[in-house]
Amino acid sequence: MTPTSNPDPFVALDGVQKSYALGAKKMLVFTGLQLGIQRGDFVAIMGPSGSGKSTLLNMLAGIDRPDAGTLRIGAHRLDQMGEAARTAWRAHHMGIVFQFYNLLPTLTAAENVELPLLLKPLSTKDRRARVNKILDLVGLAGREKQYPAQLSGGQQQRVGIARAIVSDPGLLLCDEPTGDLDRHSADEVLQMLGFLHRELGKTIVMVTHDPQAALCAQRTLHLDKGQFIEETRAA
Ligand SMILES: Nc1ncnc2c1ncn2[C@@H]1O[C@H](COP(=O)(O)OP(=O)(O)OP(=O)(O)O)[C@@H](O)[C@H]1O
């Protein structure tokens, strides 16, 4: 199947090939992947271990590059960019939420959220104001000065979400965002992602093993052995 409906999607993969060197051999992951995601879509990607989910997410994040084929996000051809250009692109156009939060333990919640803004030409006052606004948005007003170890898993993940969106990126990537959380905290995080999608119009791509998480998405794409085999859409 080819999950590409609109002719001009915000995220467009065409004929993407990707392999890894395994000694003298090649481990083929994708041999011609097609994908189109509209601006403002919330897409979940599910699939068994080894199906290529992380490989796809790393390419969408500009961490890794296809061997062949095109990968465009907005006006940017990531497949044609070198590493330095992709690093610069990441700082301005993409936010990522990790399974294990990836917060710096020696920084407070506010300082963790502030990190991506240090790359922007903003005054300290404007930076702090933006951080406080985003922490408020994710329900963490009053927790600014707490360290990650003083926060619950769900609260740490909300700091992770705040950090991912503080630069107002066009694309929000989530790598198993509920994988380390109990059901209650997971549901809170999913509600937050749903809010960002519905109210702020964020384009979200979320890799997940959690069927409850996938229910929050408009589209769920099922990946198997490097191919999309099925798509389900929210009613
Ligand atoms: N750096 C690497 N070197 C060699 N092979 C790799 C590398 N990264 C991934 N692979 C292989 O590529 C295939 C796809 O891996 P990938 O991590 O994308 O799958 P996944 O669907 O994310 O799996 P999981 O759900 O277990 O995280 C697997 O067979 C994996 O062993």
PDBQT file of the ligand as one rigid body, heavy atoms in Angstrom, charges set to zero:
ROOT
HETATM    1  N1  LIG A 301      22.793   0.904  13.289  1.00  0.00    +0.000 N 
HETATM    2  C1  LIG A 301      22.352  -0.241  12.774  1.00  0.00    +0.000 A 
HETATM    3  N2  LIG A 301      23.217  -1.126  12.225  1.00  0.00    +0.000 NA
HETATM    4  C2  LIG A 301      22.770  -2.277  11.668  1.00  0.00    +0.000 A 
HETATM    5  N3  LIG A 301      21.478  -2.658  11.629  1.00  0.00    +0.000 NA
HETATM    6  C3  LIG A 301      20.580  -1.815  12.178  1.00  0.00    +0.000 A 
HETATM    7  C4  LIG A 301      20.964  -0.568  12.781  1.00  0.00    +0.000 A 
HETATM    8  N4  LIG A 301      19.846   0.040  13.237  1.00  0.00    +0.000 NA
HETATM    9  C5  LIG A 301      18.809  -0.783  12.940  1.00  0.00    +0.000 A 
HETATM   10  N5  LIG A 301      19.254  -1.894  12.311  1.00  0.00    +0.000 N 
HETATM   11  C6  LIG A 301      18.418  -2.986  11.796  1.00  0.00    +0.000 C 
HETATM   12  O1  LIG A 301      17.448  -2.419  10.949  1.00  0.00    +0.000 OA
HETATM   13  C7  LIG A 301      16.181  -3.064  11.126  1.00  0.00    +0.000 C 
HETATM   14  C8  LIG A 301      15.140  -2.020  11.518  1.00  0.00    +0.000 C 
HETATM   15  O2  LIG A 301      15.488  -1.530  12.810  1.00  0.00    +0.000 OA
HETATM   16  P1  LIG A 301      14.637  -0.421  13.583  1.00  0.00    +0.000 P 
HETATM   17  O3  LIG A 301      15.384  -0.115  14.847  1.00  0.00    +0.000 OA
HETATM   18  O4  LIG A 301      14.315   0.684  12.667  1.00  0.00    +0.000 OA
HETATM   19  O5  LIG A 301      13.299  -1.232  13.917  1.00  0.00    +0.000 OA
HETATM   20  P2  LIG A 301      12.120  -0.870  14.944  1.00  0.00    +0.000 P 
HETATM   21  O6  LIG A 301      10.855  -1.189  14.218  1.00  0.00    +0.000 OA
HETATM   22  O7  LIG A 301      12.299   0.517  15.434  1.00  0.00    +0.000 OA
HETATM   23  O8  LIG A 301      12.358  -1.890  16.117  1.00  0.00    +0.000 OA
HETATM   24  P3  LIG A 301      12.015  -1.735  17.700  1.00  0.00    +0.000 P 
HETATM   25  O9  LIG A 301      10.511  -1.719  17.828  1.00  0.00    +0.000 OA
HETATM   26  O10 LIG A 301      12.613  -2.975  18.291  1.00  0.00    +0.000 OA
HETATM   27  O11 LIG A 301      12.674  -0.476  18.185  1.00  0.00    +0.000 OA
HETATM   28  C9  LIG A 301      16.375  -4.131  12.189  1.00  0.00    +0.000 C 
HETATM   29  O12 LIG A 301      16.575  -5.370  11.541  1.00  0.00    +0.000 OA
HETATM   30  C10 LIG A 301      17.642  -3.698  12.907  1.00  0.00    +0.000 C 
HETATM   31  O13 LIG A 301      18.354  -4.797  13.416  1.00  0.00    +0.000 OA
ENDROOT
TORSDOF 0
